[in-house]
Amino acid sequence: MTIQDVAAYLRMSQQTIYRMAQQGRIPALKVQNRWRFRRSDIESWLTPEDDGASRCVLVVDDDPTVGGLFAHVLQPDGYQVSTALTGQMAIEKVEQQSFGLIYIDLMLPDMSGPDTLRAIRQIDDVAKVVVITGNQESSLLQEILELGPFMVLVKPFEPEKITETAKMFV
């Protein structure tokens, strides 16, 4: 598979796939000057061996109603949802537990979303991350996109989008 094929398959941008391949965060082979991917490697990477963590979701948002919405939507489908109101709380939770998926808001009271993601990547460099934001024009969005999240959800979003992203990555 090419970068274009993988980007379409994962519903991600080609730039994100390219960056992840360069960083070794997605299984890829470099043949001459082009990245190549095996579908079986991508599928295995998407569905890691279940150590119980894959159904654990962390929602990092300073608005407790957002975490409550995620819990309300995901728990009936068997996901275990934890919340963190600050970047520091999120970092502490990631130090204590593995998560199959982490949703991070761009704007947090104690540190930015990009700073939170950098700290999380130091603990878990393959964490699957979805950015949630109400401000698509923010310079923080550009900054966090360079860190390779899997997707961006723009607030307000429908509950179906939450379910869709969870099923896509966990």
Phi, psi and omega in degrees: 000147177266174176302318180298318180297314181294319179300316178293318181297319182268356183057049180232167178284152177297324179298319179294316179298316179300313180297318180296322178295317179299323183274357180074023183263002176217141182294120183208156175238140176260116179247116190055242181248024183233144178277138177231148184226141173263132181304319181297323178293319179295316180295321176295320179295323179288330182238077180295162177305134186280110175255017183092337183285335187297332179267005179266128183238136176248129177247117182251104180204138182285352177263110183299337179291332178293312177300320178297320177298314179300316179298315181300321183280319190269327184300321177299337178270008175093009177274145174261115186255125173247153179234155175220133182269347180223164176297319181297319177299321179297315180300316179298319179294320180292329175293329184269337190209152174267144179236139177287334181204140179233126173260127182234127174284147179291324186250111178239156186291332186254335180201161182284162175303314178300319178295321177297315180295320177302315180294320178295319180297332176290333179270315183225095187284356177243016180303135176274122188233136172241128179274136173243132183206153173256358185232097181283347183268000185290142174294336177296328179296315177300318182296316183287330178297330178291343180271356172081046170292163183278335187193162175236129173253126182263127178284146352282147179232156180282150177306329180298327178294324178296311179299316182299315181291321180298314180293330181291324188249346182238000000 
